[in-house]
Amino acid sequence: MKRHVLITGATKGIGRACAMRFASQGWSVTAVARTVNDLHQMQQVWEKDYPESILKIVEADLSEAEGVSSVPEGDYDVLLLNAAAFTPGHLLDEADLYGAMHQLNVLANHRLARRLLPALVGKGKGHLVVIGSTGTDHWKKHMTAYVATKYALRGLFLGWETELAGSGVLTTLVAPGATLTASWENETPPPGILLPEEVAEVVFSAVVNKRTGRILV
Ligand SMILES: NC(=O)c1ccc[n+]([C@@H]2O[C@H](COP(=O)([O-])OP(=O)(O)OC[C@H]3O[C@@H](n4cnc5c(N)ncnc54)[C@H](OP(=O)(O)O)[C@@H]3O)[C@@H](O)[C@H]2O)c1
């Protein structure tokens, strides 16, 4: 039977690279994002390049509770909680960035975990993969709010890891360093920046090899 992965933020960057990596091995993919044109474009790519993979698309704004509720509960083997926003800024800037990033980077994942994990726990198997960031190990001044959300997510992950121990559901936090995606559109990418495909390989390998805990990329 085909294995099935749900990926949030699947239309761009790391999420898209992960979707392609799983699809290349015939997995079914449920892809969640807001921009319907990107989701339709993905469907065209799938028909041409990944005919063995069933792609389901879900248009949802995960920063809203209603958006999370519209994600089908589905029969997933792997949940890949990847979607996040990075908006650079400083504490005393006019715009207060924390609240908006918290809605997506933290609260959406908490809500998705509550919505989707019961089915995996009920089956006694599955794999929850969360995308963190090495930003929680070293960061720059303009990253405070983003890094705080990633710390919060890491805290949630540590709790989920403890709560799910013995349930049959595996838990992995993949923490990439700087990766060349749209997040870097307005910044100078650092030397040695990762490619999304490199992160996707780590995610895929963690699932196939049942690696758990925190993996730094
Ligand atoms: N890039 C890096 O340097 C880097 C480094 C470390 C960790 N990370 C982490 O890696 C993950 C992916 O980052 P990325 O750079 O690949 O992101 P990205 O290229 O900016 O793509 C973000 C994805 O999330 C979707 N998305 C954004 N807001 C959404 C919302 N409110 N509801 C639903 N979907 C939403 C986007 O599609 P729509 O806009 O159409 O919704 C898109 O598919 C994040 O968790 C990030 O924190 C990234």
The ligand as a Gaussian input file, in Angstrom:
#p B3LYP/6-31G(d) Opt

LIG

0 1
 N       15.198000      28.962000       4.682000
 C       15.997000      28.919000       5.737000
 O       17.104000      29.509000       5.763000
 C       15.594000      28.111000       6.950000
 C       16.567000      27.843000       7.927000
 C       16.196000      27.095000       9.050000
 C       14.904000      26.634000       9.181000
 N       13.975000      26.927000       8.233000
 C       12.619000      26.423000       8.423000
 O       12.281000      25.603000       7.314000
 C       10.858000      25.652000       7.107000
 C       10.570000      26.005000       5.657000
 O       11.171000      27.257000       5.376000
 P       11.377000      27.756000       3.863000
 O       12.446000      28.769000       3.901000
 O       11.447000      26.567000       2.970000
 O        9.981000      28.511000       3.618000
 P        9.455000      29.231000       2.288000
 O       10.312000      28.947000       1.113000
 O        9.192000      30.652000       2.672000
 O        8.051000      28.494000       2.053000
 C        7.052000      28.589000       3.028000
 C        5.916000      27.640000       2.661000
 O        4.899000      27.774000       3.671000
 C        3.667000      28.208000       3.074000
 N        2.996000      29.110000       4.009000
 C        3.425000      30.333000       4.423000
 N        2.527000      30.886000       5.245000
 C        1.501000      29.984000       5.363000
 C        0.270000      29.970000       6.067000
 N       -0.118000      31.020000       6.816000
 N       -0.529000      28.894000       5.953000
 C       -0.163000      27.840000       5.190000
 N        0.995000      27.785000       4.511000
 C        1.812000      28.847000       4.591000
 C        4.109000      28.890000       1.775000
 O        3.085000      28.921000       0.775000
 P        2.013000      30.149000       0.743000
 O        2.793000      31.415000       0.912000
 O        1.331000      29.998000      -0.568000
 O        1.086000      29.884000       1.888000
 C        5.243000      27.981000       1.335000
 O        4.745000      26.791000       0.745000
 C       10.341000      26.662000       8.136000
 O        9.899000      25.969000       9.281000
 C       11.552000      27.500000       8.476000
 O       11.467000      28.094000       9.749000
 C       14.292000      27.642000       7.127000

